[in-house]
């Protein structure tokens, strides 16, 4: 029989996970997008300090690697260096995003520790590059990071904009620094209020945060 203490622990863990996933991206340098590595069992994700751009020469030795295992039907990390702390990592939900600082032909430079800003190079063929528009379109919801941010009718027409009380959004289209969104009531009804446009970045800084799942 499951006792109350166990249930409470599970609730706390879920709150920590979903809260972290929705707020941890605030105030980061935007970079180029994300890298979603291949995580099949047996794959090895090599991390390099210096990329080798000459494919016919002896490759640089990796500084470390990440390996994967099967865990109750899902891929999970079997080994990773203790300093590895990517943007989003929840493989049992199919979530594994490492922020890309620089996109390259053969290697991408990735932020492999979001706390320290440490970077490493990973071969571009070891996964899929995901641009910011692709990433944000796939989010369950988007929110402003501070009060007073405004929603606009049209980014091409100068207007005062409107402030909504605790809104959250779902992205429809992204054009430059703007996202066309559906504005959803955040007071419990979940009703669609209207459509509008919001700024998602300015001067290389994010103006939003997101939730991947709910």
N, C-alpha and C positions, 0 to 999 in steps of 0.2 A: 504493500500500500504506500502510495506517495504521500509523504507528510507535508505539512504546511511550510516548514522551513525550506524543504527542497524546492517547492514551487516559488517561494520568495526569492531564492537564489537565482532561479532561472529567469524570473522577471527582471531582476537587477541586471543580469548579464545581457539580456535582450535590450534593455534600455540603454546600457552602456554601448553596445554594438551599434544600434541604430542611431543613437545620439552622436557617436563619434563619426559615423559614416556621413552624417548630414552637416557637421560643422567644421570638420578638421581642415577643410580646404580654404577656409577664410584667410585672407591677407597673404596668400602665397604669390610668388612671381608666376605669371601665367605660363611661360614657356611655349612650346609648340603644340602640345596635345598630350596624348598618352600612348603607351606601348602595352599591348595585351599579349603576353607570352603564350606560346604553346605549352600546355601543361599535361600532356599525355604521359602516362606511366612509362618510364624509361628515358624520357627526354632529359637532357642536361642543358641548363641555361648557364653559359659561361660568362663571367664578368671580367672585363679587361680594364686595366688602368690606362693603357695606350692602345689605340686601334691599329690594326695592320691593314693599310690601304693597298698593299701590293700582294694580290692574291697568289702570285706564283712564288713568293718567298716564304721562308719559315715564319709561321705566325708567332706573334707575341704570346708568352705564357699567360694564361688567365690568372688573375689574383685570387679568384674564388669561383664558386659555382652554386647553382641551385638545382636540386633534384626533386623528383616527384614520386609518390607512391599511391597505391589504391587504398582508399579508406572507406569501407562499406559502400562500394560502388562509385565513389567520387574520387577525383584526383585531389591529393593534398601534398603540401610541401613535406618532403622527407628530410631534406637538409637545406639550410640556408645560413650564411654567416650571421653572427649575432648582431651585427650592425645593420642588417637588411630591414628597412622599415619603409615600404612603399606607400603611395597614396591610399590605395584601397586593396585589401587582400582578404577575400572570403571565398575560397575556391569552391566550397560546397554549394554556394549560390551562383557559381560561374563568374565571380567577380575577382579580377586580378588586373589592376591598372597601375602602371609605373609612369610617373610624369616624365615627359620628354623635354630636355633642355635644348638639344640640338638634333635635327634630323640629318642623317647622312646617307650616302649611297650604299655603303656596305655595313656601317655601324651607326647606331643612334647613341647619343649621350643621354643617359637617364639619371634622374634623381633617385638614388637607391636608399637614401635616408632623409625623410622629410624633416626630421628634427635638426639635423646638422647641416643639411644641404649637400652631403657627400654625393658625388656622381661616379658613374662607371659606364663603360661602353659595352653594348650588347649587339651581336650581329643582327642586322635588320631582318634577316630571313628566319629568325628564331621566334617570330610572332607577327602580330599585326599592328600597324600604326593606326591610331584612332585620333582624328582631329577634334578640336574643341567642339565645333558644331555637331559632329557625329555623337560625341560623348553627351552633350547637354540634351540633344533631342531624345536620347534614350533614358533620361532620368525620369523617375516617378513624379517628382515635383521639384520646383525651384522656389527659393525665397530670397528676399533682400537681406543683406547683412546688417543693415541699420535702419532705424526709423527715419521717416521723412523722404525716402526715395519715392520717385514718382512713376506713374504709368501714363503713357502718351497715346494719343489717337493715331498718330502717323509720324514716323521719324523724319519725314521729308517736309513736314509743315511745322513751323515754329508755334509752340503753344506752352501754356503754363504747366500743363500736366496735372495729374490728380493723385493725391495720397489716399491709399486705402488702409483700412484698419486690419492689420495682421493678414494680409493676403498671401496666398501661395499660388504658383503658376505651373502650367504645363507648356512646354515649348512646342511651337508649331513650325516656325521658320526662323532661320538666323541669317542676318545680313550685316556683315561687318561687326560693329560694336553693339548691334541691336538684336533683340529676340522678339518675334511676334509670339504672344502667349495667350492662352486661355486663363482668365482670372477665376479662381475657384474660391468659394466661401470657406474660410478656415474656422468657422464657429460650430462645425459639426454636421451641417446639412450636406456639404460637398457639392452644392449646386454651382453651376457655371454662371458667373455674374455677367461677364462680357469678354470681348477680346481687346487686346491693346498691345503696346510695344514698351519694352523696358531696356535700359542699358545693362549689359552684363559685364562690361569691362571698360576701364578708362585709364589711359596712361600706363598700360601694362599691368594694372592691378584689377583683381576681381571685385565686382560689386554684388555678387550673389553667392549663395551656398545652395546645396542640393541634397536630395535624398535619393539614393539609388533604388530602394525597394518600397518604402512606405513612410 
